[in-house]
Amino acid sequence: IDRMLAEYELVDYIMTPSDVVCQSFYRQGISQKKILKIPCGIDVAYFAENAVNRAPVKKFIVLFAGLLSIRKGLPYLIQAW
C-alpha cells in the first residue's frame, strides 16, 4: 500500500473509469487535480439516431470485448443469450 501511495504522489494524473473510482481516490487523500475520469462506454444517442435509417438485421450478432471472467459479468451475458 505504501508503494502504491508513493507512486500516486509521483504521477501527474490518474485515469479512472467512473465516479465511484474517483471518489475512492478522493477518500484516500489523492488530490482531485490528479484524477481524470474517462468513462468506459458508448454514446447511446449516436447509435439510436443512426438505427432509424438502417435496414433490419436478419442475423443476431454479439460482440463481447473483455476478460472472460465472473468479474466481468460473463455469466449474465450467457444467461441473457
DRENRO-97361 format. One record per residue: residue number from 1; residue in one letter; x, y, z of N, C-alpha, C in turn. Coordinates in nm, 2 decimals. Atoms other than C-alpha are relative to their C-alpha. Example, Ala and Ser with C-alpha at 12.3 -4.5 7.8 and 13.67 -1.06 7.14 Angstrom:
REM residues 2
REC   i aa    nc1    nc2    nc3   cac1   cac2   cac3    cc1    cc2    cc3
REC   1  A   0.09  -0.12   0.00   1.23  -0.45   0.78   0.09   0.12   0.00
REC   2  S  -0.09  -0.11   0.00   1.37  -0.11   0.71  -0.08   0.11   0.08
***
This chain:
REM residues 81
REC   i aa    nc1    nc2    nc3   cac1   cac2   cac3    cc1    cc2    cc3
REC   1  I   0.08  -0.12   0.00   0.00   0.00   0.00   0.09   0.12   0.00
REC   2  D  -0.09  -0.12  -0.01   0.28   0.24   0.09   0.07   0.03  -0.14
REC   3  R  -0.07  -0.02   0.13   0.45   0.18  -0.25  -0.10   0.06  -0.10
REC   4  M   0.10  -0.05   0.09   0.12   0.24  -0.44  -0.03   0.15   0.03
REC   5  L   0.02  -0.14  -0.03   0.06   0.56  -0.25   0.11   0.09  -0.04
REC   6  A  -0.11  -0.08   0.05   0.41   0.68  -0.33   0.00   0.02  -0.15
REC   7  E   0.01  -0.02   0.14   0.35   0.61  -0.69  -0.10   0.10  -0.04
REC   8  Y   0.10  -0.10   0.02   0.03   0.81  -0.68   0.05   0.14   0.02
REC   9  E  -0.06  -0.13  -0.02   0.23   1.10  -0.55   0.09   0.05  -0.11
REC  10  L  -0.09  -0.03   0.11   0.48   1.08  -0.83  -0.06   0.03  -0.13
REC  11  V   0.06  -0.01   0.13   0.24   1.07  -1.12  -0.07   0.14  -0.02
REC  12  D   0.08  -0.12   0.03   0.08   1.37  -1.29  -0.15  -0.02   0.01
REC  13  Y   0.15   0.03   0.01  -0.26   1.21  -1.35  -0.02  -0.15   0.03
REC  14  I   0.05   0.14  -0.02  -0.45   0.90  -1.25  -0.14  -0.01  -0.08
REC  15  M   0.12   0.01   0.08  -0.71   0.79  -1.51  -0.10  -0.10   0.07
REC  16  T   0.10   0.08  -0.06  -1.03   0.64  -1.37  -0.12  -0.02  -0.09
REC  17  P   0.12   0.03   0.09  -1.34   0.48  -1.54  -0.13   0.05   0.05
REC  18  S   0.13  -0.03  -0.05  -1.61   0.61  -1.31   0.00   0.09   0.12
REC  19  D   0.01  -0.08  -0.12  -1.73   0.84  -1.03   0.04  -0.08   0.13
REC  20  V  -0.02   0.09  -0.12  -1.71   0.55  -0.78   0.15  -0.01   0.02
REC  21  V  -0.14   0.01  -0.01  -1.34   0.51  -0.86   0.06   0.13   0.04
REC  22  C  -0.04  -0.13  -0.04  -1.28   0.88  -0.84  -0.01   0.03   0.15
REC  23  Q   0.03  -0.02  -0.14  -1.44   0.90  -0.50   0.09  -0.08   0.09
REC  24  S  -0.09   0.08  -0.08  -1.23   0.62  -0.37   0.14   0.06   0.01
REC  25  F  -0.13  -0.07  -0.01  -0.91   0.81  -0.46  -0.01   0.13   0.08
REC  26  Y   0.02  -0.12  -0.09  -1.05   1.13  -0.30   0.00  -0.04   0.14
REC  27  R   0.00   0.04  -0.14  -1.12   0.94   0.02   0.14  -0.04   0.05
REC  28  Q  -0.14   0.03  -0.04  -0.76   0.83   0.02   0.09   0.12   0.01
REC  29  G  -0.08  -0.13  -0.01  -0.64   1.19   0.01   0.07   0.03  -0.13
REC  30  I  -0.07  -0.04   0.12  -0.53   1.20  -0.35  -0.07   0.12  -0.06
REC  31  S   0.05  -0.13   0.05  -0.57   1.55  -0.50  -0.10  -0.02  -0.12
REC  32  Q   0.10   0.00   0.11  -0.87   1.60  -0.72   0.06   0.05  -0.13
REC  33  K  -0.07  -0.05   0.12  -0.64   1.78  -0.97   0.07  -0.11  -0.07
REC  34  K  -0.07   0.11   0.07  -0.47   1.45  -1.04  -0.09  -0.10  -0.06
REC  35  I   0.09   0.10   0.04  -0.78   1.25  -1.11  -0.07   0.04  -0.13
REC  36  L   0.07  -0.02   0.13  -0.91   1.22  -1.47  -0.11  -0.11  -0.01
REC  37  K   0.11   0.10   0.02  -1.25   1.05  -1.52  -0.02  -0.02  -0.15
REC  38  I   0.01   0.04   0.14  -1.25   0.87  -1.86  -0.10  -0.11   0.00
REC  39  P   0.10   0.11  -0.01  -1.58   0.67  -1.87   0.02  -0.10  -0.11
REC  40  C   0.01   0.10   0.10  -1.59   0.34  -2.04  -0.14  -0.01  -0.04
REC  41  G   0.13   0.01   0.05  -1.89   0.33  -2.26  -0.02   0.05  -0.14
REC  42  I   0.04  -0.05   0.14  -2.07   0.45  -2.57  -0.09   0.11   0.01
REC  43  D   0.10  -0.11   0.01  -2.28   0.74  -2.68  -0.12  -0.07  -0.06
REC  44  V   0.12   0.07   0.04  -2.61   0.57  -2.69  -0.09   0.08  -0.10
REC  45  A   0.08  -0.08   0.10  -2.78   0.86  -2.87   0.05  -0.01  -0.14
REC  46  Y  -0.05   0.01   0.13  -2.54   0.82  -3.16  -0.05  -0.13  -0.07
REC  47  F   0.04   0.12   0.05  -2.64   0.46  -3.21  -0.16   0.00  -0.02
REC  48  A   0.14   0.00   0.01  -3.01   0.53  -3.16  -0.04   0.09  -0.12
REC  49  E   0.03  -0.08   0.11  -3.01   0.81  -3.42   0.03  -0.07  -0.13
REC  50  N  -0.04   0.07   0.12  -2.83   0.60  -3.68  -0.08  -0.13  -0.02
REC  51  A   0.08   0.13   0.02  -3.05   0.29  -3.62  -0.13   0.03  -0.07
REC  52  V   0.13  -0.03   0.07  -3.36   0.47  -3.76   0.01  -0.03  -0.15
REC  53  N  -0.02   0.01   0.15  -3.22   0.47  -4.12   0.06  -0.14  -0.05
REC  54  R  -0.06   0.13   0.03  -3.08   0.11  -4.11  -0.10  -0.10  -0.05
REC  55  A   0.09   0.12   0.04  -3.23  -0.19  -4.29   0.00  -0.10   0.12
REC  56  P   0.01   0.10  -0.10  -3.35  -0.46  -4.05   0.11  -0.10  -0.01
REC  57  V  -0.11   0.11   0.00  -3.08  -0.71  -3.95  -0.07  -0.13   0.02
REC  58  K   0.06   0.13   0.00  -3.17  -1.07  -4.01   0.08  -0.10   0.09
REC  59  K  -0.08   0.09  -0.08  -2.89  -1.22  -3.81   0.04   0.07   0.14
REC  60  F  -0.03  -0.05  -0.13  -2.83  -1.17  -3.43   0.15  -0.01   0.02
REC  61  I  -0.15   0.00  -0.02  -2.46  -1.07  -3.37   0.03   0.06   0.13
REC  62  V  -0.04  -0.05  -0.12  -2.30  -1.02  -3.04   0.15   0.01   0.00
REC  63  L  -0.15  -0.02  -0.01  -1.95  -0.88  -2.97   0.02   0.01   0.15
REC  64  F  -0.04  -0.01  -0.14  -1.80  -0.94  -2.62   0.14   0.04   0.00
REC  65  A  -0.14  -0.05  -0.01  -1.48  -0.74  -2.56   0.03   0.01   0.15
REC  66  G  -0.03  -0.01  -0.15  -1.35  -0.82  -2.21   0.06  -0.13   0.04
REC  67  L  -0.06   0.11  -0.06  -1.18  -1.06  -1.99  -0.11  -0.11   0.03
REC  68  L   0.10   0.11  -0.02  -1.37  -1.40  -1.98   0.01  -0.04   0.15
REC  69  S   0.00   0.03  -0.15  -1.44  -1.40  -1.60  -0.13   0.04   0.06
REC  70  I   0.12  -0.03  -0.07  -1.71  -1.38  -1.35  -0.01   0.15   0.03
REC  71  R   0.00  -0.14  -0.04  -1.60  -1.03  -1.25  -0.05   0.09  -0.11
REC  72  K   0.04  -0.08   0.11  -1.68  -0.90  -1.60  -0.15  -0.03  -0.03
REC  73  G   0.14   0.03   0.02  -2.04  -1.04  -1.57  -0.03  -0.10  -0.11
REC  74  L   0.02   0.09   0.11  -1.99  -1.31  -1.83  -0.12  -0.10   0.02
REC  75  P   0.12   0.08  -0.02  -2.25  -1.54  -1.66  -0.13   0.07  -0.03
REC  76  Y   0.12  -0.07   0.03  -2.51  -1.27  -1.70  -0.02   0.01  -0.15
REC  77  L   0.00   0.00   0.14  -2.43  -1.24  -2.07  -0.05  -0.13  -0.06
REC  78  I   0.04   0.13   0.04  -2.46  -1.61  -2.12  -0.15  -0.03   0.04
REC  79  Q   0.14   0.02  -0.04  -2.79  -1.62  -1.93  -0.09   0.08  -0.09
REC  80  A   0.09  -0.09   0.09  -2.93  -1.33  -2.14  -0.01  -0.07  -0.14
REC  81  W   0.01   0.07   0.13  -2.85  -1.53  -2.46  -0.10  -0.11   0.01
***
